[in-house]
């Protein structure tokens, strides 16, 4: 059975005159409450209803907000530890320390014409200067060489 928006729960019981002064035992979540039926009090009420406030002594279930907050804390801690471990592992090598300071070693590519190893950012210049290629041709050829490295990374 469901409570209304304010947390109130209603029970409707049809009674006869013979049930006057009858004790009703309500059992909610393992707690017992007694209510004595008083038909005269019912007749004297303005809206023909009897009201009995029942307050459960049990602790309410923990809120979902606390569960969500706990999950957030656990997830944040795991990410934080992961970042610390990764950073520590990176800083343990000379190359990693250089990358951490912003100095990353350039990728070396093989010139398709002379098979010489050239830094990636200097390949087009190498093709134009060393092999007397037009800028457009050098760009296309460098693009083909770089495209091979992209497919290897995937």
N, C-alpha and C positions, 0 to 999 in steps of 0.2 A: 504494500500500500504506500501511496506517495503523500508527502506533506505538501502544503500549499507554499506560495512564495515566501511566506514569513516563517516557515518551519512548523506550522500548526497542523495537527492531524485530527480529523473528525471521525467519530464513531456514532452511527445512528442506530438506536435500539428501539424497537416497538415494544411497548409495555402494556400490561393489563393491570387492573386493580389488585389482583392476587399477588403481584410481584412487588408490592410496596414493602419497603424496609428490607429488601433482598440485597445481599452483599455480592458484588461482582468482583472477581479477581482478574486484573489485567496483568499480563506477563509481556514485557517489552525488553528485548535484548537481555534476557536473564534476570531482569528486575521485576519484582511483584508490586502491584499497586492495588489497593482495595477501594471500591466506591460503593457507597450505600445508596440504593435507589430510594428517593423521597418524592413520591408523586405529589404531595401537597406543595412542596417547594417548587416543583415543576409547574403546577397550576398558578402559583403566585408570581412566577416570572413573567416579564412583559412579552418576551418573544417565544415562550413555550420551549425553551432550551435550558439544559443544565450544562454548566461548564466546570470542569475540574482541571486545574493546572497540574501537570505531571512533569517533573524535571528529572531526567536521567542523571544518575551519578557517575556513569561511565565516562571515560575520557573520549572525546570525539576522535575519529580516525585522523591521522596526520594529513595536513593539507598537501595537495599536489604541488604547490609552490615550493615547499621545502624539498620535495623529491627532485623537482626540476633544478633547483638551486644546487643540490648535492651533485647531480649529474654534471652540471656546468663546472663545478669546482673540480671534479675528478677529470673531466675532459681538459680543462684549462691546465691542470697539473701535468697531465700526460703530454700535452703539446709543449709546455714549458720545458719539461725534462728532455723531450726529444730535441728541441732546439738547442738546449745546452750541450747535449751529447754530440750533436752534429757539429756545432761550433768548436767544441773541444777537439773532436777528431780532425776537423779541418785545420785548426791551429797547431796540431802536433807535427805537421810536415812543413818544410820550407816553402814549397809551392803553395800550400794552403794559406800560409801566413801572407805570402805575396798577394794572393787573390783577395784575402780579407782586407788588405790595404788598397785594393783597387787595381793592382797590377796583374793582369792576366796574360799569360803567354799566348802569342798569336798562333793560330792553327797553320801548320805547314802543308802546302799543296805541291803536287808534282806538276811541273810545266809539261803540257802535252807535246810540246815540240822538242825540247832538249832534255827532258826527264830530270831537270835540276829541281831541287826542293826550294820553294819560294814561299814567303809568308803570304797568307790569304789576301791581306789588304794591299800587297805589292804585286799580285799576279798580273793584273791588267797593265800596270806600268812596265813590268818585265816583258810582256808580250809586245808592247808598242816599241820600247827602247831597244831591246836585245834582238827581236825578230822582225822589226820594221813592219808591223801589222798596222792596219787602219784601226782607229779607236773602236768603231762599231764591231769589226771582226774580233778584236781582242776581247771586247765585252761579252760577245756571244760565246766565244771559246772558254773564257773564264767562268761564265755561267754554267756551261756544260760540266766543267770540272767540279764546280761547287755543288751542282745538283747531285753528283755522285756521292758527295759527303753527306748531303741531307738524307738521301735514301738509306745510307749506312746507319745514321743516327736513329732512324725510326725503327 
